[in-house]
Amino acid sequence: MTNTAKMPEAEVSLRLAAWIIDQGIADGTVEVAIDGAQVQVRDTVHFDLTGVMGQAGWSKQVVGSAWQCYWVNPNKHVGIRIHSTPGQGDVVAKLRSGHTLRAECKKGPLTRSASSQEYPLLREALGQLITIGEVSEKDILAVAVPYSAKFNELAERWRKAPLISRFGISILTVDQSGSVLGFPEHAG
């Protein structure tokens, strides 16, 4: 998708959605919420969503420039619907296990940052997760951040934190190679 010193939130969300589909654990369309400001503000493109999806083999099911739509890939068994509705989770996927994954995603550096911005980014994702408006007992709650040494270190430590562990919150790290670490085994 991209290969910069930072991974945008939209890329984290799309890579997580693609991984869920690639693992064969999605039971239907994977929903991805992306705020328009993450993609473009006026004439400034922050993330080339259409180009990135096209390079990954996805095509949109609408004519025109709209990127908020249903996307298909002839090599995948389910599609991705990109929308901008807040409050449900950045990635929502019904899984073959009968669970629904609700993940809040955050952007972040791919290399250790001098300012330790990983801490507030991960805390912000956790805060957004616990304020989701709709949650059922079959939901698997997760936060997803880019894979980096610092994010991975935090994820490994915070997965053991008493409340994160008690409430079963998963902390996922999403790599630019397409892999995801920390996904609960019982979920798939």
C-alpha positions in Angstrom: 0.0 0.0 0.0 2.4 2.8 1.1 5.9 2.6 2.4 6.7 5.7 4.4 8.0 6.4 7.9 4.3 6.5 9.2 1.3 4.3 8.4 -1.9 6.3 8.0 -5.0 5.2 9.9 -6.8 4.4 6.7 -4.0 2.1 5.7 -4.1 0.3 9.1 -7.9 -0.2 8.7 -7.6 -1.5 5.1 -4.7 -3.8 5.9 -6.6 -5.3 8.9 -9.7 -5.7 6.7 -7.7 -7.4 3.9 -6.0 -9.7 6.5 -9.3 -10.8 7.9 -10.5 -11.6 4.4 -7.2 -13.4 3.5 -7.4 -15.5 6.6 -10.8 -16.8 5.4 -12.5 -15.9 8.7 -14.8 -13.2 7.4 -18.5 -14.2 7.1 -19.6 -11.5 4.7 -18.7 -8.0 3.8 -16.0 -6.3 6.0 -17.0 -2.8 6.9 -14.3 -0.1 7.1 -15.1 3.4 8.4 -12.7 6.1 7.0 -13.2 9.8 7.7 -12.9 11.8 4.5 -10.3 14.1 6.1 -8.0 11.0 6.3 -8.1 10.8 2.5 -8.3 14.4 1.2 -8.9 17.9 2.5 -9.6 20.3 -0.3 -6.9 19.8 -2.9 -4.5 18.0 -0.5 -4.5 14.2 -0.8 -3.4 12.6 2.5 -3.9 9.0 1.5 -4.5 7.8 -2.1 -7.2 5.3 -1.2 -8.3 4.6 -4.8 -4.8 4.0 -5.9 -3.9 1.9 -3.0 -7.0 -0.3 -3.3 -6.4 -0.6 -7.1 -2.8 -1.7 -6.6 -4.0 -4.4 -4.2 -6.4 -5.7 -6.8 -9.6 -4.2 -5.5 -12.1 -2.3 -7.7 -15.1 -0.2 -6.7 -18.6 -1.0 -7.6 -19.6 2.5 -8.5 -18.7 4.7 -11.5 -17.0 8.0 -10.7 -14.6 9.3 -8.1 -16.5 8.1 -5.0 -14.2 6.0 -2.8 -16.9 5.4 -0.1 -18.6 2.4 -1.7 -18.4 -1.4 -2.0 -15.1 -2.8 -3.2 -14.5 -6.2 -4.7 -11.5 -8.3 -5.6 -11.9 -11.3 -8.0 -9.5 -13.3 -5.9 -11.3 -12.8 -2.6 -14.5 -14.5 -1.3 -16.0 -11.3 0.3 -15.8 -7.6 -0.3 -15.0 -4.4 1.7 -17.5 -1.6 2.1 -15.9 1.7 2.9 -18.0 4.3 4.6 -17.6 7.3 6.9 -20.2 6.5 9.6 -18.6 7.0 13.1 -19.3 5.2 16.3 -19.4 1.6 15.2 -15.6 0.8 15.0 -13.1 1.5 12.2 -13.2 -2.1 11.1 -16.3 -4.3 11.7 -16.4 -7.8 10.5 -18.7 -10.7 11.1 -16.6 -13.7 11.6 -17.2 -17.4 10.7 -16.9 -18.2 14.4 -20.1 -16.3 15.1 -18.3 -13.3 16.7 -18.1 -9.8 15.3 -14.8 -8.0 15.4 -15.0 -4.3 16.3 -11.7 -2.6 16.0 -10.6 1.0 16.4 -7.5 1.8 14.4 -4.8 4.4 14.8 -2.0 5.8 12.6 1.5 5.8 13.8 5.3 5.7 13.2 6.9 2.6 11.7 10.1 3.3 13.5 10.6 4.2 17.2 9.8 7.9 17.6 11.9 10.2 19.8 8.7 11.7 21.2 7.1 8.4 22.2 3.9 9.2 20.3 3.1 5.5 20.4 1.8 5.8 24.0 -0.9 8.5 23.4 -1.9 6.9 20.0 -2.5 3.6 21.6 -4.3 5.1 24.6 -6.5 7.2 22.3 -7.5 4.0 20.4 -8.4 2.3 23.6 -10.5 5.3 24.7 -12.3 5.3 21.4 -12.9 1.6 21.7 -14.6 1.8 25.1 -17.0 4.5 23.9 -18.4 2.6 20.9 -22.1 3.0 20.9 -23.1 -0.6 19.9 -21.5 -3.7 21.5 -22.9 -7.2 21.9 -21.7 -10.1 24.0 -20.5 -11.8 20.8 -18.2 -8.9 19.9 -14.5 -9.1 19.9 -13.2 -5.7 20.8 -9.8 -4.7 19.5 -7.5 -1.8 18.8 -5.1 -1.9 15.8 -1.9 0.1 15.4 0.9 -0.1 12.9 3.6 -2.7 13.6 6.8 -1.2 14.9 9.2 -2.2 17.6 7.7 0.3 20.1 4.0 -0.4 19.3 4.8 -4.2 19.5 6.5 -3.7 22.9 3.5 -1.7 24.2 1.0 -4.2 22.8 2.8 -7.1 24.5 2.9 -5.4 27.8 -0.6 -3.8 27.7 -2.3 -7.1 26.7 -1.4 -8.3 30.2 -2.9 -5.2 31.9 -5.6 -6.3 34.3 -8.6 -4.4 32.8 -7.5 -5.0 29.2 -7.2 -8.7 30.0 -10.4 -8.9 32.1 -12.5 -7.3 29.3 -10.9 -9.3 26.6 -9.7 -6.4 24.6 -7.2 -7.4 21.8 -4.3 -5.2 20.8 -3.4 -5.8 17.2 -0.3 -4.7 15.4 -0.7 -4.4 11.6 2.4 -4.8 9.5 2.9 -3.3 6.0 3.7 -6.8 4.8 0.1 -7.7 5.4 0.4 -9.7 8.7 -1.5 -9.0 11.9 -0.2 -9.9 15.4 -2.3 -10.3 18.5 -5.5 -11.6 16.9 -7.3 -13.9 19.4 -7.2 -17.5 18.3 -10.8 -18.2 19.4 -12.0 -15.5 17.1 -11.4 -17.1 13.8 
